[in-house]
Amino acid sequence: MAGKLAGGARGLSDLRLERDGAQLFSGAAAAMLPALEECYAASPLAPGRRITRLGALAPFLTGPGAIAGLVEQLAGRAMRPVRAIAFDKSPNANWALGWHQDRTINLAARAEVEGYGPWTIKQGSPHVEPPFDVIAAMLTLRIHLDPVTPDNAPLEIALGTHRMGYIAEPDVAAVVAESQEAACLAQPGDGWAYATPVLHASQRSRSKARRRVLQVDFSSAALPAPLDWAMRV
């Protein structure tokens, strides 16, 4: 069922994580906003900054924290944050992101393990493509500090594509053309939960408004030694 999702009987609030690959949780991260504001204010501005230590964000993302609890409810098991990226799109830092799957995980150090590869370096940190089962079992939360409107570069997803395994790059355009798309609008404090491998994209913003989003990947996977996640509390 190709085309854009538009209101009606099945709008954005009707999307479900298991079926569609995304689900909106209005206001789920409202209590986290002051800590996030401080996190952004304390660090140099960057379009996408990887956070390796959670610091003041840990009470929300780990243990009994509200976001950690939401993730556990969705996954049916406890999960830990394994990667966090603070995005900051504005007129001075504006970009487009083509349709793709998130296919790599951020690890503490490189080690050659069967089934893990190829390796890349992103912002000085090692990333590797794991077996698909690892990615398929992950969840991604995007936490919004600013309103996201149709003009403010909402994340776009191709519904249901998280169930298709790794999609070869030459096939991505055809898969998107055959899929229904949704633009994930949001208000400050909203949380969008995504199946990590869902196909997604983002256009350049047509707005002068700032669009800050904290993206956090969660996993319960125990990686084969000596591999270890880079994220530290």
PASEBA-1860 file (N, C-alpha, C; in nm, 3 decimals):
! residues 233
1> MAGKLAGG> 0.086/-0.120/0.000/0.000/0.000/0.000/0.089/0.123/0.000 ~ 0.122/0.173/-0.118/0.215/0.284/-0.129/0.145/0.416/-0.102 ~ 0.223/0.519/-0.073/0.170/0.653/-0.055/0.195/0.705/0.084 ~ 0.162/0.834/0.104/0.182/0.901/0.232/0.065/0.873/0.325 ~ 0.097/0.853/0.451/-0.007/0.837/0.552/-0.068/0.973/0.581 ~ -0.200/0.981/0.577/-0.263/1.112/0.596/-0.392/1.097/0.674 ~ -0.387/1.130/0.804/-0.506/1.141/0.887/-0.605/1.029/0.871 ~ -0.734/1.063/0.874/-0.839/0.966/0.853/-0.847/0.865/0.965
9> ARGLSDLR> -0.900/0.748/0.933/-0.923/0.646/1.035/-0.793/0.593/1.091 ~ -0.686/0.602/1.013/-0.559/0.550/1.061/-0.452/0.658/1.049 ~ -0.442/0.745/1.149/-0.344/0.852/1.149/-0.220/0.812/1.225 ~ -0.136/0.910/1.256/-0.010/0.881/1.324/-0.032/0.814/1.458 ~ -0.137/0.853/1.530/-0.161/0.796/1.662/-0.204/0.650/1.655 ~ -0.237/0.603/1.535/-0.279/0.464/1.519/-0.165/0.371/1.481 ~ -0.049/0.427/1.454/0.065/0.341/1.419/0.105/0.255/1.539 ~ 0.144/0.132/1.512/0.186/0.040/1.617/0.323/-0.017/1.584
17> LERDGAQL> 0.405/-0.026/1.688/0.543/-0.064/1.671/0.559/-0.199/1.602 ~ 0.488/-0.299/1.651/0.507/-0.434/1.596/0.463/-0.442/1.451 ~ 0.349/-0.381/1.420/0.294/-0.391/1.285/0.362/-0.295/1.186 ~ 0.380/-0.169/1.228/0.422/-0.064/1.137/0.570/-0.029/1.148 ~ 0.630/-0.059/1.263/0.770/-0.023/1.285/0.789/0.107/1.358 ~ 0.679/0.170/1.402/0.690/0.297/1.476/0.563/0.319/1.557 ~ 0.578/0.390/1.671/0.463/0.421/1.755/0.493/0.548/1.833 ~ 0.394/0.638/1.838/0.406/0.765/1.908/0.359/0.752/2.051
25> FSGAAAAM> 0.438/0.810/2.145/0.400/0.815/2.286/0.402/0.962/2.328 ~ 0.285/1.024/2.318/0.275/1.168/2.344/0.309/1.200/2.489 ~ 0.402/1.293/2.507/0.439/1.340/2.640/0.518/1.243/2.724 ~ 0.561/1.129/2.667/0.629/1.026/2.747/0.761/1.074/2.805 ~ 0.824/1.172/2.741/0.955/1.219/2.786/0.949/1.360/2.843 ~ 0.830/1.407/2.880/0.816/1.545/2.927/0.904/1.574/3.048 ~ 0.913/1.479/3.143/0.993/1.501/3.263/1.142/1.508/3.234 ~ 1.182/1.460/3.118/1.323/1.455/3.081/1.371/1.585/3.017
33> LPALEECY> 1.279/1.673/2.976/1.316/1.790/2.899/1.415/1.883/2.970 ~ 1.400/1.914/3.101/1.499/2.002/3.164/1.641/1.945/3.157 ~ 1.657/1.816/3.181/1.790/1.754/3.173/1.844/1.757/3.031 ~ 1.756/1.737/2.933/1.800/1.743/2.794/1.841/1.884/2.754 ~ 1.765/1.984/2.798/1.802/2.123/2.770/1.941/2.153/2.825 ~ 1.969/2.107/2.945/2.101/2.130/3.004/2.209/2.056/2.926 ~ 2.178/1.936/2.880/2.273/1.857/2.802/2.310/1.929/2.673 ~ 2.212/1.984/2.604/2.239/2.056/2.480/2.313/2.187/2.509
41> AASPLAPG> 2.275/2.256/2.615/2.338/2.385/2.646/2.483/2.369/2.689 ~ 2.518/2.256/2.749/2.652/2.236/2.803/2.752/2.189/2.700 ~ 2.707/2.153/2.579/2.797/2.094/2.479/2.801/2.180/2.355 ~ 2.913/2.178/2.284/2.923/2.253/2.158/2.816/2.206/2.060 ~ 2.761/2.300/1.983/2.660/2.265/1.886/2.720/2.178/1.777 ~ 2.646/2.077/1.736/2.689/1.989/1.628/2.565/1.929/1.566 ~ 2.564/1.904/1.435/2.446/1.845/1.372/2.404/1.712/1.436 ~ 2.503/1.628/1.467/2.474/1.500/1.531/2.590/1.460/1.620
49> RRITRLGA> 2.574/1.473/1.751/2.682/1.447/1.845/2.656/1.317/1.920 ~ 2.751/1.224/1.913/2.737/1.097/1.984/2.770/1.115/2.131 ~ 2.680/1.063/2.216/2.697/1.072/2.360/2.744/0.936/2.410 ~ 2.861/0.933/2.472/2.917/0.806/2.519/2.894/0.783/2.667 ~ 2.862/0.889/2.742/2.827/0.875/2.885/2.696/0.947/2.911 ~ 2.603/0.879/2.974/2.469/0.934/2.989/2.461/1.047/3.091 ~ 2.540/1.040/3.198/2.539/1.145/3.298/2.400/1.170/3.355 ~ 2.353/1.296/3.345/2.224/1.334/3.402/2.104/1.272/3.330
57> LAPFLTGP> 2.129/1.212/3.213/2.020/1.146/3.140/1.996/1.003/3.189 ~ 2.092/0.948/3.262/2.083/0.809/3.306/1.958/0.777/3.387 ~ 1.913/0.864/3.480/1.794/0.829/3.558/1.669/0.807/3.474 ~ 1.665/0.861/3.353/1.548/0.845/3.266/1.562/0.724/3.173 ~ 1.687/0.690/3.139/1.712/0.591/3.034/1.754/0.455/3.088 ~ 1.774/0.444/3.218/1.818/0.318/3.278/1.731/0.284/3.399 ~ 1.745/0.159/3.448/1.678/0.118/3.572/1.529/0.144/3.570 ~ 1.477/0.211/3.675/1.333/0.238/3.683/1.290/0.365/3.611
65> GAIAGLVE> 1.380/0.425/3.532/1.348/0.549/3.464/1.230/0.535/3.369 ~ 1.163/0.647/3.341/1.040/0.646/3.261/1.063/0.591/3.121 ~ 1.171/0.632/3.056/1.196/0.585/2.919/1.240/0.440/2.921 ~ 1.324/0.403/3.017/1.365/0.263/3.029/1.244/0.174/3.054 ~ 1.150/0.223/3.133/1.029/0.146/3.161/0.941/0.131/3.038 ~ 0.932/0.236/2.957/0.856/0.228/2.833/0.918/0.125/2.739 ~ 1.050/0.128/2.728/1.120/0.032/2.641/1.096/-0.111/2.689 ~ 1.104/-0.133/2.819/1.081/-0.267/2.873/0.938/-0.313/2.845
73> QLAGRAMR> 0.843/-0.222/2.858/0.703/-0.255/2.829/0.687/-0.296/2.683 ~ 0.751/-0.225/2.593/0.737/-0.254/2.450/0.808/-0.383/2.411 ~ 0.927/-0.404/2.469/1.009/-0.519/2.430/0.972/-0.646/2.506 ~ 0.911/-0.630/2.623/0.880/-0.745/2.706/1.000/-0.795/2.784 ~ 1.104/-0.712/2.791/1.225/-0.748/2.866/1.303/-0.619/2.892 ~ 1.390/-0.624/2.993/1.474/-0.509/3.022/1.577/-0.490/2.911 ~ 1.600/-0.365/2.874/1.700/-0.332/2.773/1.785/-0.216/2.823 ~ 1.905/-0.206/2.773/1.994/-0.097/2.814/2.023/-0.006/2.695
81> PVRAIAFD> 2.047/0.124/2.722/2.086/0.213/2.613/2.227/0.177/2.564 ~ 2.243/0.164/2.433/2.373/0.124/2.378/2.430/0.227/2.281 ~ 2.350/0.325/2.243/2.401/0.436/2.161/2.306/0.553/2.174 ~ 2.360/0.674/2.183/2.277/0.794/2.189/2.339/0.902/2.101 ~ 2.255/0.967/2.020/2.300/1.074/1.932/2.210/1.194/1.953 ~ 2.271/1.309/1.980/2.198/1.434/1.999/2.198/1.509/1.866 ~ 2.084/1.508/1.796/2.071/1.579/1.669/2.026/1.722/1.694 ~ 2.075/1.813/1.612/2.041/1.954/1.626/2.035/2.016/1.487
89> KSPNANWA> 1.917/2.011/1.426/1.900/2.064/1.290/1.848/2.206/1.300 ~ 1.910/2.297/1.225/1.874/2.439/1.229/1.914/2.501/1.095 ~ 1.880/2.629/1.071/1.922/2.692/0.945/2.074/2.690/0.926 ~ 2.149/2.686/1.036/2.295/2.684/1.026/2.352/2.542/1.015 ~ 2.270/2.443/1.037/2.312/2.302/1.028/2.193/2.224/0.975 ~ 2.182/2.223/0.844/2.065/2.164/0.779/2.113/2.058/0.680 ~ 2.048/1.945/0.679/2.094/1.836/0.593/1.976/1.746/0.557 ~ 1.996/1.665/0.457/1.899/1.564/0.418/1.962/1.427/0.437
97> LGWHQDRT> 1.878/1.329/0.466/1.923/1.192/0.487/1.837/1.102/0.401 ~ 1.900/1.032/0.305/1.825/0.946/0.216/1.772/0.822/0.284 ~ 1.687/0.749/0.214/1.628/0.628/0.271/1.735/0.524/0.301 ~ 1.729/0.470/0.423/1.829/0.372/0.465/1.781/0.298/0.589 ~ 1.851/0.190/0.622/1.834/0.120/0.749/1.952/0.152/0.839 ~ 1.929/0.158/0.971/2.040/0.163/1.066/2.095/0.021/1.078 ~ 2.219/0.001/1.034/2.273/-0.134/1.023/2.399/-0.156/1.104 ~ 2.443/-0.054/1.179/2.565/-0.071/1.258/2.539/-0.044/1.405
105> INLAARAE> 2.625/-0.099/1.490/2.620/-0.076/1.634/2.754/-0.015/1.677 ~ 2.750/0.061/1.785/2.867/0.135/1.835/2.934/0.054/1.947 ~ 3.058/0.013/1.925/3.127/-0.073/2.021/3.249/-0.003/2.080 ~ 3.296/-0.058/2.192/3.408/0.003/2.265/3.539/-0.010/2.189 ~ 3.558/-0.121/2.120/3.684/-0.143/2.048/3.661/-0.245/1.937 ~ 3.745/-0.239/1.838/3.735/-0.333/1.727/3.798/-0.467/1.765 ~ 3.731/-0.575/1.725/3.785/-0.710/1.741/3.722/-0.795/1.631 ~ 3.799/-0.883/1.574/3.749/-0.966/1.465/3.671/-1.084/1.521
113> VEGYGPWT> 3.539/-1.083/1.497/3.449/-1.188/1.543/3.364/-1.230/1.423 ~ 3.349/-1.360/1.404/3.274/-1.410/1.290/3.131/-1.355/1.291 ~ 3.088/-1.307/1.175/2.953/-1.254/1.161/2.943/-1.105/1.185 ~ 3.048/-1.042/1.234/3.048/-0.898/1.263/3.141/-0.829/1.164 ~ 3.084/-0.747/1.077/3.163/-0.674/0.980/3.074/-0.635/0.862 ~ 3.116/-0.533/0.786/3.242/-0.461/0.797/3.241/-0.358/0.910 ~ 3.361/-0.309/0.941/3.380/-0.208/1.045/3.392/-0.070/0.982 ~ 3.346/0.033/1.056/3.362/0.172/1.015/3.395/0.255/1.139
121> IKQGSPHV> 3.443/0.376/1.116/3.469/0.470/1.224/3.378/0.590/1.205 ~ 3.299/0.623/1.309/3.210/0.739/1.305/3.241/0.827/1.424 ~ 3.279/0.951/1.397/3.319/1.047/1.501/3.422/0.984/1.594 ~ 3.518/0.911/1.535/3.627/0.853/1.611/3.594/0.728/1.688 ~ 3.471/0.674/1.670/3.428/0.559/1.748/3.399/0.441/1.656 ~ 3.442/0.319/1.693/3.422/0.203/1.605/3.277/0.157/1.599 ~ 3.231/0.132/1.477/3.098/0.079/1.451/3.112/-0.045/1.363 ~ 3.020/-0.139/1.380/3.026/-0.262/1.302/2.886/-0.306/1.266
129> EPPFDVIA> 2.872/-0.373/1.151/2.746/-0.433/1.112/2.738/-0.572/1.174 ~ 2.643/-0.594/1.265/2.630/-0.725/1.331/2.538/-0.816/1.251 ~ 2.521/-0.940/1.292/2.415/-1.023/1.235/2.280/-0.954/1.250 ~ 2.191/-0.974/1.154/2.064/-0.901/1.155/1.984/-0.927/1.281 ~ 1.995/-1.045/1.340/1.919/-1.075/1.461/1.946/-0.974/1.571 ~ 2.069/-0.921/1.577/2.103/-0.822/1.680/2.026/-0.692/1.655 ~ 2.026/-0.644/1.530/1.955/-0.521/1.496/1.804/-0.540/1.510 ~ 1.753/-0.655/1.468/1.609/-0.680/1.471/1.553/-0.679/1.612
137> AMLTLRIH> 1.636/-0.714/1.710/1.591/-0.721/1.849/1.607/-0.589/1.924 ~ 1.659/-0.486/1.856/1.680/-0.357/1.919/1.557/-0.267/1.907 ~ 1.552/-0.165/1.990/1.451/-0.060/1.981/1.521/0.076/1.979 ~ 1.463/0.168/1.906/1.516/0.304/1.900/1.410/0.402/1.950 ~ 1.448/0.491/2.039/1.360/0.596/2.089/1.412/0.731/2.042 ~ 1.325/0.812/1.987/1.360/0.950/1.953/1.279/1.042/2.043 ~ 1.350/1.126/2.117/1.290/1.213/2.219/1.302/1.356/2.169 ~ 1.189/1.427/2.162/1.183/1.557/2.095/1.184/1.672/2.195
145> LDPVTPDN> 1.274/1.767/2.170/1.279/1.888/2.250/1.202/2.003/2.187 ~ 1.180/1.996/2.056/1.116/2.104/1.981/1.001/2.049/1.898 ~ 0.906/2.134/1.860/0.799/2.087/1.771/0.857/2.039/1.638 ~ 0.801/1.933/1.586/0.838/1.882/1.454/0.713/1.891/1.367 ~ 0.719/1.979/1.268/0.607/2.004/1.177/0.641/1.946/1.039 ~ 0.546/1.947/0.946/0.578/1.898/0.812/0.693/1.975/0.746 ~ 0.715/2.101/0.786/0.823/2.182/0.729/0.955/2.168/0.803 ~ 0.953/2.099/0.917/1.070/2.098/1.006/1.140/1.962/1.006
153> APLEIALG> 1.148/1.900/0.888/1.226/1.778/0.867/1.186/1.663/0.959 ~ 1.059/1.623/0.959/1.022/1.506/1.039/1.088/1.381/0.985 ~ 1.113/1.286/1.073/1.161/1.157/1.027/1.049/1.091/0.948 ~ 1.083/1.036/0.832/0.988/0.963/0.749/1.023/0.815/0.756 ~ 0.920/0.731/0.766/0.945/0.587/0.771/0.862/0.517/0.665 ~ 0.913/0.405/0.618/0.840/0.317/0.527/0.781/0.205/0.610 ~ 0.650/0.208/0.627/0.583/0.122/0.723/0.603/-0.027/0.691 ~ 0.632/-0.103/0.795/0.643/-0.247/0.783/0.776/-0.298/0.733
161> THRMGYIA> 0.868/-0.209/0.696/0.993/-0.255/0.636/1.089/-0.315/0.738 ~ 1.057/-0.302/0.868/1.143/-0.363/0.970/1.134/-0.515/0.969 ~ 1.034/-0.568/0.899/1.015/-0.714/0.894/1.080/-0.777/0.770 ~ 1.158/-0.702/0.698/1.211/-0.749/0.569/1.358/-0.789/0.575 ~ 1.418/-0.791/0.694/1.559/-0.824/0.705/1.645/-0.712/0.649 ~ 1.773/-0.742/0.629/1.860/-0.643/0.566/1.815/-0.624/0.422 ~ 1.796/-0.500/0.381/1.753/-0.467/0.246/1.873/-0.415/0.168 ~ 1.906/-0.481/0.059/2.022/-0.440/-0.021/2.001/-0.297/-0.072
169> EPDVAAVV> 2.107/-0.218/-0.069/2.097/-0.077/-0.108/2.034/-0.057/-0.245 ~ 2.066/-0.138/-0.348/2.002/-0.118/-0.479/1.851/-0.141/-0.477 ~ 1.801/-0.210/-0.373/1.658/-0.242/-0.366/1.578/-0.143/-0.283 ~ 1.646/-0.051/-0.214/1.578/0.037/-0.119/1.471/0.122/-0.188 ~ 1.505/0.184/-0.300/1.410/0.274/-0.367/1.283/0.200/-0.406 ~ 1.297/0.078/-0.458/1.180/0.001/-0.499/1.095/-0.038/-0.379 ~ 1.158/-0.074/-0.269/1.084/-0.112/-0.149/1.005/0.008/-0.096 ~ 1.068/0.125/-0.093/0.999/0.245/-0.045/0.881/0.278/-0.136
177> AESQEAAC> 0.900/0.264/-0.268/0.793/0.296/-0.363/0.671/0.208/-0.343 ~ 0.690/0.087/-0.292/0.580/-0.006/-0.271/0.525/0.002/-0.129 ~ 0.582/0.089/-0.046/0.543/0.097/0.096/0.463/0.224/0.122 ~ 0.381/0.219/0.225/0.317/0.340/0.274/0.416/0.413/0.363 ~ 0.420/0.545/0.349/0.513/0.626/0.427/0.438/0.705/0.534 ~ 0.511/0.736/0.641/0.457/0.822/0.746/0.561/0.924/0.787 ~ 0.519/1.050/0.803/0.606/1.155/0.853/0.576/1.172/1.002 ~ 0.678/1.155/1.085/0.659/1.145/1.230/0.663/1.283/1.295
185> LAQPGDGW> 0.549/1.350/1.298/0.537/1.481/1.361/0.540/1.465/1.512 ~ 0.580/1.571/1.583/0.594/1.559/1.728/0.583/1.695/1.796 ~ 0.560/1.690/1.926/0.562/1.806/2.015/0.671/1.784/2.119 ~ 0.720/1.891/2.184/0.822/1.875/2.287/0.777/1.776/2.395 ~ 0.865/1.684/2.430/0.833/1.583/2.529/0.776/1.456/2.471 ~ 0.745/1.455/2.342/0.696/1.333/2.279/0.811/1.235/2.257 ~ 0.777/1.107/2.260/0.873/1.003/2.226/0.819/0.917/2.113 ~ 0.901/0.896/2.012/0.868/0.804/1.904/0.952/0.679/1.922
193> AYATPVLH> 0.887/0.564/1.928/0.958/0.436/1.936/0.961/0.374/1.796 ~ 1.080/0.323/1.759/1.097/0.264/1.627/1.161/0.126/1.639 ~ 1.119/0.036/1.550/1.196/-0.085/1.528/1.325/-0.041/1.458 ~ 1.438/-0.070/1.515/1.565/-0.015/1.468/1.589/-0.036/1.319 ~ 1.554/-0.152/1.258/1.586/-0.169/1.116/1.485/-0.110/1.018 ~ 1.383/-0.035/1.064/1.285/0.018/0.971/1.352/0.117/0.875 ~ 1.314/0.114/0.748/1.366/0.211/0.651/1.316/0.351/0.688 ~ 1.407/0.448/0.688/1.369/0.583/0.725/1.454/0.685/0.650
201> ASQRSRSK> 1.408/0.811/0.651/1.475/0.919/0.581/1.436/1.051/0.646 ~ 1.507/1.158/0.610/1.473/1.292/0.658/1.516/1.393/0.553 ~ 1.427/1.488/0.523/1.457/1.591/0.424/1.525/1.710/0.492 ~ 1.575/1.802/0.412/1.622/1.929/0.466/1.504/2.006/0.522 ~ 1.527/2.074/0.633/1.421/2.153/0.693/1.389/2.273/0.606 ~ 1.261/2.304/0.593/1.216/2.424/0.523/1.177/2.534/0.622 ~ 1.206/2.509/0.749/1.169/2.601/0.855/1.293/2.668/0.914 ~ 1.275/2.783/0.975/1.384/2.850/1.046/1.391/2.805/1.192
209> ARRRVLQV> 1.299/2.719/1.232/1.295/2.673/1.370/1.399/2.564/1.395 ~ 1.450/2.560/1.514/1.545/2.457/1.555/1.471/2.324/1.576 ~ 1.540/2.213/1.545/1.478/2.081/1.565/1.580/1.990/1.635 ~ 1.563/1.980/1.769/1.655/1.899/1.849/1.587/1.766/1.885 ~ 1.660/1.658/1.863/1.609/1.524/1.890/1.720/1.439/1.949 ~ 1.693/1.375/2.061/1.785/1.277/2.116/1.740/1.139/2.069 ~ 1.828/1.070/1.998/1.798/0.935/1.951/1.878/0.835/2.033 ~ 1.809/0.738/2.091/1.874/0.639/2.177/1.838/0.499/2.127
217> DFSSAALP> 1.940/0.418/2.104/1.920/0.277/2.069/1.930/0.192/2.195 ~ 1.840/0.096/2.208/1.836/0.006/2.323/1.854/-0.138/2.276 ~ 1.922/-0.218/2.359/1.942/-0.359/2.327/1.952/-0.439/2.456 ~ 1.918/-0.567/2.447/1.941/-0.660/2.558/2.045/-0.765/2.519 ~ 2.107/-0.748/2.403/2.199/-0.850/2.352/2.328/-0.856/2.434 ~ 2.373/-0.978/2.463/2.506/-1.001/2.518/2.597/-1.032/2.401 ~ 2.689/-0.944/2.372/2.774/-0.959/2.255/2.881/-1.064/2.279 ~ 2.926/-1.132/2.175/3.033/-1.232/2.192/3.164/-1.166/2.230
225> APLDWAMR> 3.231/-1.222/2.329/3.360/-1.168/2.372/3.460/-1.172/2.256 ~ 3.545/-1.070/2.248/3.566/-0.959/2.339/3.487/-0.833/2.304 ~ 3.385/-0.842/2.221/3.308/-0.725/2.183/3.229/-0.671/2.302 ~ 3.217/-0.538/2.308/3.144/-0.475/2.418/3.088/-0.343/2.367 ~ 2.969/-0.305/2.417/2.907/-0.179/2.380/2.992/-0.061/2.426 ~ 2.988/0.049/2.348/3.065/0.168/2.384/2.998/0.252/2.491 ~ 2.865/0.247/2.500/2.792/0.333/2.591/2.822/0.300/2.737 ~ 2.843/0.406/2.816/2.864/0.393/2.960/2.767/0.487/3.032
233> V> 2.721/0.444/3.147/2.628/0.527/3.225/2.702/0.647/3.283
END
